[in-house]
């Protein structure tokens, strides 16, 4: 399928930010680790890294699934994917199993159903119904899910929401959709719980894909 206008806008945003992206992630690294921990991964499992960016989550995820486990990842930005591919190449040389695709969330086809899925700061994916439908059409019932990202502040701090929007705008097409940004994903889960992060400007949540196990 041809890229949508939103896909093209997102690709353009990351074309401008990809080169320096890794240097900007320091403040959210503890949140990334907490998100990975929420997946409760075990050796031998398969984990999906949704919108993996430059692959910063690859090593923490692989450490938890071990050499007998498998990492599936995809990223639509060619510039971000190129960095992830370089990182994946080095890890494969060490014996890790990684399947990496340059694809959008609307079009990606997973090579195998994962046991768990990481949605770390992938706001545009979680706010795009077609992307959510494609991904959850391939996630088996019971798949463990963890997600993190930005949101608007609580109502009593509403004047600060301009800050949240400004921080989100360089990276996301749907930067204005920060009220309950997890809502489309939550509708696909049998349970979802979340906690605020970053003084109320972020969130960290987890749940399981709804449906009966086969």
C-alpha positions in Angstrom: 0.0 0.0 0.0 1.3 3.5 -0.8 2.3 5.7 2.1 -0.5 7.8 3.5 -0.1 11.6 3.8 0.4 11.1 7.5 3.1 8.5 6.9 4.9 10.9 4.6 4.7 13.7 7.1 6.1 11.4 9.8 8.9 10.2 7.6 9.8 13.9 6.8 9.8 14.7 10.5 12.2 11.9 11.3 14.4 12.8 8.3 15.1 16.0 10.2 15.6 14.5 13.6 17.1 11.0 13.0 20.8 12.0 13.0 20.6 13.4 16.5 17.8 11.2 17.8 19.8 9.0 20.1 21.4 12.0 21.9 17.9 13.2 22.9 16.7 10.0 24.6 18.7 10.2 27.9 15.9 11.7 30.0 13.4 9.0 29.0 15.8 6.0 29.3 14.6 5.0 32.8 11.0 5.0 31.4 12.2 2.7 28.5 13.6 0.3 31.0 10.5 0.3 33.1 8.4 -0.3 30.0 10.6 -3.3 29.0 10.4 -4.7 32.5 6.6 -4.6 32.3 6.6 -7.1 29.5 7.9 -9.8 32.0 9.9 -11.5 29.2 11.2 -15.0 29.6 14.1 -16.8 27.8 12.9 -18.3 24.5 10.1 -15.9 23.9 9.4 -13.7 20.9 9.0 -10.0 21.4 7.9 -7.3 19.0 9.4 -3.8 19.1 6.8 -1.6 17.5 8.2 1.4 15.6 11.6 0.6 16.8 13.3 3.8 15.8 17.1 3.4 15.8 16.9 0.2 17.8 17.7 1.5 21.3 15.5 -1.1 22.9 17.1 -4.1 21.0 19.7 -5.0 23.6 17.4 -4.7 26.7 14.8 -6.9 25.0 17.3 -9.5 23.7 18.9 -9.7 27.1 15.6 -10.8 28.5 14.6 -13.3 25.8 18.1 -14.8 25.6 19.8 -16.5 22.7 16.9 -18.9 22.2 14.5 -16.0 21.9 13.7 -13.8 19.0 13.2 -10.1 18.4 10.9 -8.8 15.7 11.0 -5.1 14.9 9.9 -2.6 12.2 10.4 1.1 11.5 9.0 3.1 8.6 11.5 6.0 8.6 14.4 5.1 6.2 16.8 7.1 8.2 15.9 5.6 11.6 15.7 2.1 10.0 19.2 2.5 8.7 20.6 3.1 12.2 18.5 0.2 13.5 19.8 -2.1 10.8 23.4 -1.2 11.6 22.7 -2.0 15.3 20.9 -5.3 14.4 23.8 -6.4 12.2 26.2 -6.1 15.1 23.9 -8.0 17.4 23.3 -10.8 14.8 27.1 -11.2 14.6 27.0 -12.0 18.3 24.4 -14.7 17.8 21.1 -12.9 18.6 18.0 -13.5 16.5 16.5 -10.3 15.0 14.0 -9.9 12.2 13.9 -6.2 11.2 11.7 -4.7 8.5 11.4 -1.2 7.0 7.7 -0.9 7.0 4.8 1.1 8.4 2.5 -0.1 11.1 -0.4 -0.1 8.6 1.5 -2.5 6.2 3.9 -4.6 8.3 3.4 -8.4 8.3 4.8 -10.1 11.3 6.8 -13.3 10.5 5.5 -15.0 13.6 3.1 -14.2 16.4 4.9 -12.5 19.4 4.5 -13.3 23.0 4.8 -9.7 24.0 4.9 -6.3 22.3 6.7 -3.0 23.2 5.0 0.3 22.2 7.6 2.8 23.4 7.0 6.4 22.4 5.1 5.5 19.1 2.4 8.1 19.5 1.4 8.3 15.8 1.1 4.5 15.5 -1.2 4.3 18.6 -3.3 7.2 17.3 -3.8 5.7 13.8 -6.8 3.3 13.6 -5.5 1.5 10.5 -2.1 0.9 12.2 -3.7 -0.4 15.4 -6.1 -2.6 13.4 -3.2 -4.2 11.4 -1.0 -4.8 14.4 -3.7 -6.2 16.7 -5.0 -8.4 13.8 -1.7 -10.2 14.2 -1.3 -10.2 18.0 -2.7 -13.4 19.6 -5.1 -13.1 22.5 -3.1 -12.9 25.7 -0.1 -11.2 24.2 1.5 -9.0 26.9 1.8 -5.4 26.0 3.6 -2.4 27.5 3.5 1.1 26.3 4.9 4.5 27.2 4.6 8.0 25.7 3.6 11.6 26.3 0.2 12.9 27.3 -1.3 16.2 28.4 -0.9 17.3 32.0 -3.8 16.8 34.5 -6.5 19.5 34.2 -5.1 21.5 37.2 -1.9 21.9 35.2 -3.6 22.6 31.9 -1.5 25.8 31.2 1.5 23.5 30.8 -0.1 21.6 28.0 1.5 24.0 25.5 4.8 22.6 26.6 3.7 19.0 26.0 2.4 19.9 22.6 5.6 21.7 21.7 7.8 18.8 22.8 5.7 16.3 20.8 5.3 18.3 17.6 8.8 17.8 16.1 8.3 14.0 16.1 4.6 13.3 15.7 1.9 14.1 13.2 -0.9 13.7 15.8 0.9 15.9 18.4 -2.4 17.4 19.5 -4.0 14.1 20.4 -2.5 13.9 23.9 -5.8 13.3 25.9 -5.8 9.6 26.7 -3.4 8.8 23.8 -3.6 5.1 24.7 -7.4 4.9 24.1 -7.3 3.0 20.7 -4.9 0.4 22.1 -6.8 0.1 25.4 -10.0 -0.8 23.4 -8.1 -3.9 22.1 -7.0 -5.1 25.6 -8.7 -7.2 28.2 -7.0 -5.2 30.9 -5.0 -2.0 30.9 -3.5 0.0 33.8 -1.3 3.0 33.6 0.7 5.4 35.8 1.8 9.0 35.1 5.5 9.8 34.4 7.5 13.0 33.9 5.4 14.9 36.4 2.2 14.1 34.6 3.4 14.8 31.0 4.0 11.1 30.3 2.4 7.7 31.0 3.5 4.1 31.4 1.0 1.3 31.0 0.5 -2.4 30.4 -2.1 -5.0 29.6 -2.9 -8.1 27.6 -4.6 -8.5 24.2 -8.2 -9.3 24.5 -9.8 -12.6 23.3 -9.6 -16.3 24.1 -6.3 -18.1 23.9 -6.3 -20.8 21.2 
